[in-house]
Amino acid sequence: MNHTATADELTGRETELFNAYAEEASDYDGLAQVGGNVPHGHGQDCTLASLEEKGMVQRFTKCRRSWVRFTAKGIALAARNGIDM
């Protein structure tokens, strides 16, 4: 699915998690570790999957750890939310 999301299409929970990961990524070259400084559980995993489906982030695994990388669309939304990556 290649859905293009805007800030208006994110739920409150998605926006909260998106901003938390964006703030974390702003300190680490645009990457955030899943389950690192941002609390992560099953509910957050579903929300993160939704952000991925909406094209805001990509998840990948390196050295047996999961990471979040922001897409160009995600970086643009973070900037609109006042988070500079």
N, C-alpha and C positions, 0 to 999 in steps of 0.2 A: 504494500500500500504506500502510495506517495502522496500523503496528505500534507497540506501546508497549513500550519497552525499560526494563529496570532495570539497575542496576550489575552484577548477576549475569549479565546477558545480553551484556555487552560482553566482547570478547576482550581479552587482555592488550595487544595492539597498539592496539586501539581505545581502551582506557582510557588508555594512555600518550599517544596523540595527543590525545584529548579533554582530558586534564589540561593538556597543553602549551598548547593553544589557549585553554583556560579561564583559565590563568594570564596569558597574553598579553592576553586580552580584559578581564581584571580591571583592567588598567592603561590601557585605551583605551575606556572607556564601553561595555563589553560587545561590542566588535567586535574581530576579529583579521584581519589581512591574510594571505591564503594565500600562503605563500612569503616572508613577512616575517621576523620573528625566529624563527619555528618552521621548521626545515628541512623542505623539501617536495620530493618526487619522485613517481615513478609509484606506488610502493607506498603512500605517504601519500595520494595522490589516491584510490586504491581504498578505503583505510580511511576517509577523510573521506566518501566517497560512502556507505559503510556507516553511518556516524554520522548522515548526513542521512536515510537510509532508515529508521533507527530513531527518527527524530523528535527527535534531540538538538540538531541545528544546521540552519541554512539557509545556503546559499551564494548570493551575489549578486555582480554585477559593477557597478562604478561607476568612472568615469574610467579604463577599461581595466585595472582591477585587480580581482582576486577577493578577496572578503571572506567571513568566517564570522560569522554572527549566531546567538547561542544562543537556543533556544526556551525556553519556561517550563520544560519538562521538563529541558532541558539545564542551565538555571540551578539548578534544584532538585538535580540530580545533582552539579553543581559544589559547591554548598553542603555536600552530604553528604560530599564529598571534601575539605572544608576550604578551598575557594576561594570567596571572597566577590566577587560581581560586582555 
